[in-house]
Amino acid sequence: MANPTSVIDFSIPLATFLSTPVSDGTWADVIQTTKVDEPGQAAAATQIEVAAGQLWSNLADDFFLALYEINQGAKVYSTTTGDAIPAVLSTLASLASDGDAFSITAQVQGKTDNPAGGELLDSSLGGVFYRTGGSVFVLNPTSTVSRVGLTTATPALVISGTDVSIQVTGEAATNIRWTARTIEVREIAGP
């Protein structure tokens, strides 16, 4: 498949391109520009540095905004358990109304404070959570756990009322440091 024709007009002189204002730092402003000087007149050479600086500043802003939006759901939670009592690390989503739906993926790790080491687990949890008829359900739940030494410690995505949370359950008389990272908490929008 051939690449589509470029929408960038490469016939614009560099001075004209660099003298074009970028109002809010969006990609559309960088590509779809309008001239600031009168038609047919060259941009003042003294303005090139100002316009170029603004252009690079806006491109950097766009980059960091895009990076933030990609990782918006990626948050880290932690707690320590000292017994086999369940603990909620964080509520990830609230499904307040029928029709609400979220795709959730999380990674959870646990490690003991045993100085000899070797007692740890790593898990990936996920599923599609949706609300219908006033209740929250999970579709295609996934849970993979790799462990060494921790035989009963368990991480899980749990439903409590209308909330979906990361819950960990430790082991009796064992200090476990839990760390969870949400990879994705994405609302599935309807029509």
C-alpha positions in Angstrom: 0.0 0.0 0.0 1.4 3.4 -1.0 1.8 6.1 1.5 -0.8 8.9 1.3 0.2 12.2 -0.1 1.7 14.5 2.5 -0.5 17.4 3.7 2.5 19.5 4.6 3.2 22.2 2.1 7.0 22.1 1.6 7.0 25.1 -0.7 6.6 27.5 2.2 9.9 29.4 2.9 11.5 28.5 6.3 11.3 32.1 7.5 7.5 32.1 6.8 7.0 28.7 8.5 9.0 29.8 11.6 7.2 33.1 11.8 3.8 31.5 12.0 2.2 31.6 15.5 1.2 28.4 17.2 -1.7 29.3 19.4 -2.2 26.3 21.7 0.6 23.8 21.0 -1.6 21.3 19.3 -0.3 19.3 16.3 -3.0 20.8 14.1 -1.6 24.3 14.8 1.9 23.2 13.8 0.8 21.7 10.5 -2.1 23.9 9.6 -0.5 27.3 10.0 -1.5 30.8 8.9 0.8 33.6 8.0 1.4 36.5 10.5 2.9 38.9 8.0 1.2 40.5 5.0 0.9 38.3 1.9 4.0 38.4 -0.3 6.2 39.9 2.4 9.1 38.0 3.9 9.1 37.5 7.7 11.4 39.7 9.6 14.6 37.9 10.4 14.5 39.2 14.0 11.3 37.2 14.6 12.6 33.8 13.4 14.2 33.0 16.8 11.0 33.9 18.7 8.7 31.9 16.4 11.1 28.9 16.3 11.4 28.9 20.1 7.6 28.9 20.4 7.4 26.1 17.9 9.8 23.9 19.8 8.2 24.8 23.1 4.8 23.7 21.8 6.2 20.5 20.3 7.8 19.6 23.7 4.5 20.4 25.4 2.7 18.1 23.0 5.2 15.3 23.6 4.8 15.5 27.4 1.0 15.7 27.1 0.9 12.6 24.9 3.2 10.8 27.3 1.0 11.7 30.2 -2.1 10.5 28.3 -0.5 7.2 27.4 0.4 6.6 31.1 -2.6 8.3 32.6 -4.0 5.1 34.1 -0.5 3.8 35.2 -0.3 4.4 38.9 1.6 2.6 41.6 0.1 1.4 44.9 1.8 -0.4 47.8 1.1 -1.8 51.3 2.4 -4.4 53.7 0.5 -7.3 55.1 1.6 -9.2 58.2 -1.1 -11.9 58.2 -3.6 -13.7 56.0 -6.1 -10.8 56.2 -7.2 -9.2 52.9 -6.2 -5.6 52.3 -7.4 -3.3 49.5 -4.5 -1.5 47.7 -6.8 0.8 45.7 -10.2 1.2 44.1 -9.5 1.3 40.4 -13.0 2.0 39.0 -16.5 2.9 40.1 -19.4 1.7 37.9 -22.1 4.1 39.1 -24.7 3.4 36.3 -26.0 0.5 34.3 -24.0 0.4 31.0 -20.7 1.5 32.6 -17.8 -0.7 31.5 -14.1 -0.7 32.1 -11.1 -2.8 30.8 -8.6 -3.2 33.6 -5.1 -4.7 33.6 -2.8 -4.6 36.6 0.5 -6.1 37.7 1.0 -7.1 41.4 4.2 -8.2 43.1 4.8 -9.3 46.6 8.0 -10.0 48.5 8.8 -11.0 52.1 11.2 -9.4 54.4 13.0 -12.7 54.9 16.7 -11.8 54.8 17.5 -15.0 53.0 15.2 -13.9 50.2 13.5 -16.3 47.8 9.9 -15.6 48.9 8.1 -13.6 46.2 5.4 -13.6 43.7 4.5 -11.8 40.5 1.1 -11.6 38.9 -0.9 -10.2 36.0 -4.6 -9.5 36.6 -7.2 -8.3 34.2 -10.8 -8.4 32.9 -13.6 -6.4 31.5 -15.9 -5.1 34.2 -19.5 -4.0 33.4 -22.6 -3.0 35.2 -26.1 -4.2 34.3 -29.3 -4.6 36.3 -27.6 -2.7 39.2 -24.8 -5.3 39.6 -21.2 -5.3 38.5 -19.9 -8.4 36.6 -16.5 -9.4 35.2 -16.1 -10.8 31.7 -13.0 -12.9 30.8 -11.1 -12.5 34.1 -7.4 -13.3 33.8 -4.9 -14.1 36.5 -1.5 -15.5 36.1 0.7 -15.9 39.2 4.4 -16.9 39.4 5.6 -17.6 42.9 8.5 -18.8 45.0 7.9 -19.7 48.6 4.6 -17.8 49.0 2.1 -20.6 48.7 -1.1 -19.0 49.9 -0.6 -15.3 49.3 -3.1 -14.0 46.7 -3.6 -10.8 44.7 -6.9 -10.3 42.9 -9.2 -7.8 41.2 -12.4 -7.8 43.3 -15.9 -6.4 43.0 -17.3 -4.7 46.0 -20.7 -3.2 45.4 -20.1 -0.9 42.3 -16.3 -0.7 42.8 -13.5 -2.7 41.3 -10.4 -2.8 43.5 -7.0 -4.5 43.8 -7.0 -6.7 46.9 -4.1 -8.7 48.3 -4.2 -11.4 51.0 -1.0 -12.2 52.8 0.1 -15.3 54.7 -0.1 -16.0 58.4 2.7 -14.4 60.4 4.5 -13.3 57.3 5.4 -9.7 56.4 4.8 -9.2 52.7 5.5 -5.9 50.9 3.0 -5.6 48.0 3.4 -3.3 45.0 0.8 -2.9 42.3 0.9 -1.0 39.1 -2.2 -0.4 37.0 -1.3 -0.9 33.4 -4.7 0.1 32.1 -8.0 1.4 33.5 -9.9 2.3 30.4 -13.5 3.1 30.2 -15.3 1.5 27.4 -17.6 4.2 26.0 -21.0 3.5 24.5 -22.7 5.0 21.5 
